[in-house]
Amino acid sequence: MYIKQYLKIAALVCIAIVSTTLHATEIKDFINQQNCDQVIDKGYYQICYDYKNKGAKYVGYTLDGNKVNAGNIKKRPRFYPDKSIPRKYRATSKGYTKNEFYADRGHLAPDASFDWSRKSLHSVYSMANIIPQYRWINRRTWVKAEKYERQVASKLGSVTVINGVVYGAHPKRMRKSGIAYPEGYWKMLYDNHGFERCFYYKNDSHVKTKGDKLRNHVVNCRSLTGVRQQ
C-alpha cells in the first residue's frame, strides 16, 4: 500500500515538473509592504496580514524535506493572539466561538508541516495564521493539499509554499469579532528547478467531500497572479 501511494505522489511530481516552465515567483512577490497592511515574520514563515478582513492574505514558507517528517510532536499548543498586530485588528480564539457560521480554525502554515520542534509548532498557532474554513474543507479536502506539500518536500529535498486567501468585496463576517469569511483559498508549491503546482478550494459550507481528489483542485498557477493585489 505504501509503495503504491509513493508511486502516485512521484507521478504527480514528475507530471508537474514536465508540464511547467520555470518562472520567477518568490514569496516577496506576494508578501510585501505594498500588498499587506502588516508583514509578520514568525521566523519559520511569513504572514501578509489584512486589517480590514482581520486575517491573513498570504502565508509563505520553505519546507525542509529532512524536517517535515521529523519530530511529529503529538501535543498541540493553544491558539494565541498575535500581539504584534494592533488590538482592533487582531483576531483572537474567542472570536471563533458563538458566531452565526460554524467554522474550524484553519491553519495556513499547517501544524503537521511544522511539528518537528516545539518552537516551530508553537509559531503556527498564532491566530494571525488562522482563517475560517468550513469543517469538511478543513478536515477532508484542504488537508490533502497540506499532506501533499510534505510529500513533495520529502521527495525534492525542499519546496516553497505560498498560501493565498480570497476575500469578497463584501464578505460575511463573524458577528462580534468582525472576522471575514473567505470565498476560497489556494496553495502554490514550487522550487528553483522547475517544479510548480497549484490548488484552489472554494470555501463552501455545502461542499461534497465524497470522492474528492487532490487533482480535482489543480489550477494553472499563472491564474493566481490575478488574485495578487499590488
Helices and strands as residue ranges (DSSP letters): H 2-19, H 27-30, E 38-41, E 46-50, E 55-64, G 87-89, G 93-96, E 104-107, G 111-113, H 118-123, G 127-129, E 130-133, H 135-136, I 137-141, H 142-156, E 158-166, E 184-190, E 196-202, G 214-217, E 218-219, G 221-226
